[in-house]
Amino acid sequence: MLRFIFAFCLMTAPALADPGMSGAEFEAYATGKTLHYGFSGQPYGGEEYLEGRRVRWSFLDGKCKDGLWYEDAGNICFVYEDEPEPQCWSFHARAGGLVAQFQNNPEYEELYEVEQMNDPLLCLGPEVGV
C-alpha cells in the first residue's frame, strides 16, 4: 500500500507544481494571435485574442462569437455574447504550445494548441435567407 501511495504522489506532483498561467502570462502569450486548438487528434476550434482581453471564438465552421476573458482563482474564464455562464480553463505552457484544461466539467476536457497565426478567424456574416 505504501508503494502505491508513493507512486501516486510521484504521478501527481508535476500537476500540483504547475498551477497554470496567470492572467498576465496568458495575456502576454495570446494577445494579437489566433490560436487553433485540437482535441483527441481532431481540430476543435480557434480563438482570436484581441486587445483589452476581448476574444472571438469559432468551431472553425465560419460562425464566430465574441466575448471577454478574465482571471479568476488561478483560471482564465471566458464569457461569450450568447452564453453568460463563465467557462473557466487552466492554461499551461508546454514545449509544443498551450494546453488548456476545462475546469467547469469534472472530466476536465483537455485542449492543446495545434497552430498559431497572426491572421483573424474566418467569420462569415449573419445568416440571411428567404
C-alpha positions in Angstrom: 0.0 0.0 0.0 2.8 2.4 0.8 4.3 1.7 -2.6 1.0 2.7 -4.2 0.8 6.0 -2.3 4.4 6.8 -3.2 3.7 6.1 -6.9 0.5 8.2 -6.8 2.4 11.1 -5.3 5.1 10.9 -8.0 2.5 11.0 -10.7 0.5 13.9 -9.3 3.5 16.1 -8.2 4.1 17.7 -11.6 0.4 18.7 -11.9 0.3 20.2 -8.4 3.6 22.0 -9.0 2.2 23.6 -12.2 -0.6 26.0 -11.2 -1.1 27.2 -14.7 -0.6 30.6 -16.4 -1.6 33.8 -14.6 -3.7 36.3 -16.4 -0.7 38.4 -17.2 1.2 35.5 -18.6 -1.7 34.4 -20.7 -2.3 37.9 -22.0 1.4 38.3 -22.9 1.3 34.9 -24.8 -2.0 35.2 -26.6 -2.8 38.8 -27.3 -2.7 39.6 -31.0 -2.7 36.0 -32.1 -5.2 33.4 -33.3 -4.7 30.0 -31.8 -6.2 26.8 -33.1 -6.9 24.0 -30.7 -7.2 20.3 -31.1 -8.9 17.6 -29.0 -8.1 13.8 -29.3 -6.3 14.3 -32.6 -9.0 16.3 -34.3 -9.5 20.1 -34.9 -11.6 21.6 -32.2 -11.8 25.3 -32.7 -9.9 28.6 -32.9 -9.8 31.7 -30.8 -8.6 35.2 -31.7 -7.2 37.1 -28.8 -7.7 40.8 -29.2 -6.6 43.9 -27.2 -8.5 44.6 -24.0 -9.0 40.9 -23.2 -11.6 40.5 -25.9 -11.9 37.3 -27.8 -13.6 35.8 -30.8 -14.3 32.0 -30.8 -15.2 29.7 -33.7 -15.6 25.9 -34.0 -14.0 26.6 -37.5 -17.3 26.5 -39.2 -17.5 30.2 -40.1 -19.7 31.1 -37.2 -18.0 33.3 -34.6 -19.0 34.6 -31.3 -17.4 37.5 -29.4 -16.5 37.5 -25.7 -14.2 38.6 -22.9 -11.8 36.8 -20.7 -10.7 37.4 -17.1 -8.6 35.7 -14.5 -10.4 34.1 -11.5 -8.9 31.9 -8.8 -5.9 30.9 -11.0 -8.1 30.2 -14.1 -8.8 32.0 -17.3 -12.5 32.4 -17.6 -14.4 33.3 -20.8 -17.9 34.9 -21.2 -19.4 35.0 -24.6 -22.2 37.1 -26.1 -24.6 34.1 -26.3 -23.5 32.3 -23.1 -23.2 34.4 -20.0 -22.1 31.5 -17.8 -18.3 31.7 -17.4 -16.2 28.9 -19.0 -13.0 28.6 -17.0 -9.8 26.9 -18.1 -6.3 26.5 -16.6 -3.7 27.1 -19.3 -0.3 25.6 -19.2 2.7 26.5 -21.4 4.3 23.3 -22.9 7.1 22.8 -25.5 4.5 22.4 -28.3 2.3 25.3 -27.2 -0.6 25.8 -24.8 -2.5 23.0 -23.1 -5.9 24.0 -21.6 -7.9 22.1 -19.1 -11.6 22.8 -18.7 -12.5 23.5 -15.1 -16.3 23.6 -15.3 -16.6 19.8 -16.0 -15.4 17.1 -13.7 -14.0 15.2 -16.7 -11.5 18.1 -17.3 -11.6 18.1 -21.1 -8.1 19.0 -22.4 -7.4 21.0 -25.5 -4.0 21.6 -27.0 -2.6 24.3 -29.3 -2.0 23.0 -32.8 -1.4 26.2 -34.7 -0.6 29.9 -34.0 -1.5 32.6 -36.6 -1.5 36.3 -36.8 -4.5 36.3 -39.2 -8.0 36.8 -37.9 -10.5 33.9 -37.8 -12.7 33.4 -40.8 -16.1 34.7 -39.7 -19.0 34.7 -42.1 -21.7 37.3 -41.9 -25.1 36.7 -40.2 -27.3 34.1 -41.7 -29.7 35.5 -44.2 -32.3 33.9 -46.3 -35.8 34.0 -47.5 
